[in-house]
C-alpha cells in the first residue's frame, strides 16, 4: 500500500513537473514567437486597397481602375445568408471560440497523421480570425512558425476587436479569384449583381472560393466549383441555416455567370481613358488603383451612345463610297468550311484576323457558293426567280445569302480613293473561300424600299473602314464634356483622335478671322472683293476655282470664300487675328502668316469645339472638363469643376423663399455683340451655305465646315444655344479622303445625324440676342435694307450706328425680337 502511495506521489510530481515545463514552454514559445509580431492594433486603422470608380452624370457606373478589385461593404449591409454561407464553409463556431478552434486543430492533426506518406497536402484548421491575422499581418508560407504566430495574433485580435469587426474585415479582404477581393467585388465579377440580388446558390459558390480561388474558378473549372458549392449548401443545411427544400433547390440551380462590364452598354472607352490619364497626373498610379476614389464625370450616356453610333455609321458610309479593299483572307477549298472558319475565328493575333471591337455587331462568314446568273424555275404554277447572290456560311454551321444588290457598292478601290468600273456579277467582288464581314438586313441599304422584304437569312456585305474620325460634344455654358469618341473602335486603338491628334482645321478656322473684323469696325454687310489675290508668294484659291466679285462678309463666310478671307485678313492684320484665335484656345503661338486664316495651323477636336462653344455662350471663357467632382473613399469632396462661390447654398440652412443667386464668374473674352453677329453668320452657313446637310435637323443651329488641302481633313463644328459639337474625319497617316469628301459631306452628315437624334424631344430654341444690337431686315445677298419684292430677306444684327441705310423703320430692337422665354440680358442658358 505504501509502495502504491509512493508511486502515485512520484507520478503526480512528474506530471506536475511536466505540466510546469509545458506551461513554461508555451509561455516561452509565446514570448519567442510573439516578440516580433506585427502590431495587430493597426487593423483598427486599416485602409484596404479599393477600386476607384467612374460614374456618368446620371450616376451610371462606367469605369473602374484597380489592381485588386475591392468594394468595402459594412457588415450590416452584407446579407445574413451570405454570412452564414461563409461560416458554414470556413468556421461554423466562429462566434463561440476565442480565436482558435481546439477541436478543429486536433481533428486536423489526426487527419494529417493518417495521411502521412500520401500525396495529399496537409490540411489546416484556421479560424476566420486566424485567416484575418494571416491575410492582413503575415505571409502565406506553409510553416509551423507561421501557424504559431497566426494563433498568437488570433488571441490578441479577439481581445481587441468584436466578432463582427473581425468578420467584416474578413469578408472584405478575402481573395475570391478573378482579381476580386471581398464579397461585393466578387458578386459583380461573377454575376454582375449586387450582394442583395444574389441567390442562395450564388452565395454558396462565393463561400466555396476561399479554399482554392484558382482551382475552383467556375469559368475554368465548372465541375469542381459545382461540387464545392453543393458541399457548402450541405453544410448550411447541417447548421440549420437553410432548409432541406432550399438546399435541393439551390443544388439544382445551374451556375450562370455573367461577364460584368463596368460601362454596361455605354461605349465610353475613350472617355474613361481620358479620365484615367487626368487622375494619373493628379494622384499617381498607386493612389489611383488603390485609393478608392469616386469620380463623378460629365458623361451623358444618352449622347455618348448616339455619338458612338453615328460616328461608326458615318465612317462606314464614307468607306462604302470608296469601294472594296478585299476579303480578310481566303481559306481555300470550301469543304469543311464551318471547321475552317471556327479555327480562323480562334486566332489570337488580331493582325491575322479582324478585332471583335472593329466588327461590332457584324459576323464573320465564309463564301461557299457564288451564283452569277439569275435563274428561273417553275414551282407548280408559280414562276420563281432567283437573283444573283452569294451563299455564305458561319462557324456554327448555319448559312445565309448576300443578294448582288447588297454588294454593288464594292467596286475596286483605286489610288486617290477613286472607284473602278461598275460591277456586273458576284464574282467581280467575291471568291469561294473568302472570309468577309456581313450584317443581317431586311431592306436594301441604298435608301430605296422594296415591295417585299428580303427573306430571313439575308445579309449585306460589310467592310471595316480604315478611315478614322472623332467627336466631342460639350455644354457651351460650363465646358462639361458630355460625350467623346476618339476613333472607330477603342478596343482596336486607344489613340484618342479627339484630344491627341493635332490636325489642320481648314475653313473651320475662318469664324475667328471674321470675328476679329467685326471687333474692328466691320459689319456683316461690309463688302470685300472675292477675286484672285497674290500676297508675296502666297496665292490663295477658292475651293471651286471661281470668284464672285464683291461680297458681304456674311456671304463670304457662308460660301467659305478663301481669297476673300485672305483679303479681309490683309485689311484687319494678322496680329489681332492670331490673338483672337489664341484667346479662344484654338492654338498657342500661332504663325502670323496669311495661310493661317485658311486653317493652316494645328489644333485638336476638343480645342476647336471648345472655341466654338465660347461663341455659343456669348464669348465667355470656359475650360473643357471630363470630371465634375472627385471624392475620396470616405465621401469627402477633394476636387470639383464648378468653383462658383455660393455661401447661401447650404441645404440645411434653406427654409423656403427665393433660391440663392449664384454669381457668373466666367471671364468675358470677346464683345458679346460681335460674337452674336458671328453666330448669326454661322447660322447662315447652315441655312444657305456649305453646311446645307445640317438643315435637316430643323432647329436653330450654327456651324462651319472645314476642309484642308487635297481633302486630307474634313470638319464640321457647330452648336445650338445649349449644345456644342465638333466632328473630324480623316486618316491617321494623312492621305486624301478623295475628291469631294469635304467637311460639308464627310463630317457634316455625322453632325446632322447626331443632332437629329439628340434634339428630337427638345423644343427649338433661338440663339439669345444680347443688348446693344439693332436688328435690321436686309437682303441676304447684298446686305442692304430689304426692299419690296426681295426674296432672300433676313434679320441682320448691327451695333448702334453701323447699320446700312441709316436709322429707318425697317429695324427693330433686339429686345423686341427676343423669344418670351429668353432672359432680359446676356446670353442666358444654364451655367
Buried (B, 14 or more C-beta within 10 A) or exposed (E): EEEEEEEEEEEEEEEEEEEEEEEEEEEEEBEEBBEEBEEBEEBEEEEBBBBBBBBBBEEBBBBBBBBBBBBBBEBEEBBEBBBBBBBBBBBBEBEEBEBBBEEBBEEBEEEBEEEEEEEEEEEBBBBBBBBBBBBBBBEEEEEEEBBBBBBBBBBBBBEEBEBEBBBBBBBBBBBBBBBBBBBBBBBBBBBBBBBEEBBBBBBBBBBBBBEEBEEBBBEEBBEBBBEBBBBBBBBBBEEEBBEEEBBEBBBEBEBEBEEBEBBBEBBBBBBBBBBBEBBBEBBEEEBBBBBBBBBBBBBBBBBBBBBBBBBBEBBBBBBBBBBBBBBBBBBEEBEEBBEBBBEBBEEEEEEEBBEBBBBBEBBBBBBBBBBEEEEEEEEEEEEEEEEBBBBBBBBEEEBBBBBBBBBBBBBBBEEEBBBEEEBEEBBBBBEBBBBBBBBBBEEBBEEEEEEEEBEEEBBBBBBBBEBBBBBBBBBBBBBBBBBBBBBBBBBBBEBBBBBBBEBBBBBBBBBBBBBBBBBBEBBBBBBBBBBEBEBEEEEBBBBEEEBBEEBBBBBBBBBBBBBBBBBBBBEBBBEBBBBBBBBBBBBEEBEEBBBBBBBBBBBBBBBBBBBBBBBBBBBBBBEBBBBBBBBBBEEEEEBEBEEEEEEEEEEEEEEEEEEEEEEEEBEEBBBBBBBBBBBBBBBBBBBBBBBBBBBEBEBBBBBBBBBBBEBBBBBBBBBBBBBBBBBBBBBEEEBBBBEEBBBBBBBBBBBBBBBBBBBEEEEEBBBBBBEBBBBBBBBBBBBBBBEEEBEEBBBBBBBEEBBBEEEEEBBEEBEEBBEEEBEEBBBBBEB
